[in-house]
Amino acid sequence: MAQSPNEQDIDDHTKIILKRYEDRANVTYNPVPTDILIHNYLAPVASPDFFRDKVILEVGAGCSSYIPLFLQSGCKRYYANDIIPERLAASRVDDPRYHELPGDFRTIDIPEQPDIIFANLVRMFLIPFLDEIVARFARILKPGGVFFSYDPNYFCPLSMYRRFADRKANPVRLFSPFRYANTFRRHGFEIEKLVPLTAKYPWTVGNWLLGTSFWLRARKK
Ligand SMILES: C[S@@+](CC[C@H](N)C(=O)[O-])C[C@H]1O[C@@H](n2cnc3c(N)ncnc32)[C@H](O)[C@@H]1O
């Protein structure tokens, strides 16, 4: 069941997140095709083999394009968490390996230790809770497990512009990918990849001014 916390119990930052998605009757799901994800997005951090036989937990997974990719790659089980249950419903799939965990990632029960935790375009929403959330990743991942995420890179002027052009309730905080990586180091992770890129433009890979986004891949020691 989705959690429905008392209005007073919700912190001000989470209220902004909930406000952004208040039009729950009109969730639209336009997934990026799997082959484009593999070649244009994921290539610098992982290949489909990486997900085979793994238990995967995706944080902020409502409307995620990656759900078919993880299942087609042969993952063992896939848990989709999101604070907005209607966003999970929009990208739901009929597969016995697919399970939903609606609610705030900071408070949900996790039924088993994942091998991989993934977050796509979510961390920039959760910067005020970064330390708490990375500590939770460190607790719940299996030893040797991997966290990876894709987020805007605010050293790129185009990403900075997009942040302020977005006039909806906006929980996005500017943050440095390097400080972000250091938070993982402090919680016992080894950083395996920290890569800026603009998807579809391979010549931007590794360039912190031209890459609109960045990947982080961190392994629990
Ligand atoms: C920009 S969307 C990205 C969605 C999806 N990952 C994708 O790639 O399309 C951010 C998602 O994070 C979810 N979210 C925000 N705060 C959350 C929290 N505390 N716990 C779980 N999900 C959260 C939002 O509901 C939203 O679905």
The ligand as an ORCA input file, in Angstrom:
! r2SCAN-3c Opt
* xyz 0 1
  C      12.304     13.458    -12.878
  S      11.375     12.081    -12.354
  C      12.312     10.733    -13.040
  C      11.486      9.495    -13.175
  C      12.171      8.278    -13.787
  N      13.317      7.881    -13.001
  C      12.563      8.536    -15.211
  O      13.729      8.359    -15.524
  O      11.712      8.914    -16.027
  C      11.761     11.973    -10.607
  C      10.973     10.867     -9.913
  O      11.427     10.764     -8.548
  C      10.310     10.489     -7.737
  N      10.647     10.837     -6.344
  C      10.908     12.073     -5.852
  N      11.183     12.011     -4.539
  C      11.105     10.699     -4.187
  C      11.287     10.002     -2.950
  N      11.593     10.653     -1.821
  N      11.128      8.654     -2.935
  C      10.801      7.995     -4.072
  N      10.615      8.609     -5.272
  C      10.767      9.942     -5.329
  C       9.229     11.361     -8.355
  O       7.933     10.995     -7.961
  C       9.487     11.128     -9.850
  O       8.786     10.021    -10.352
*
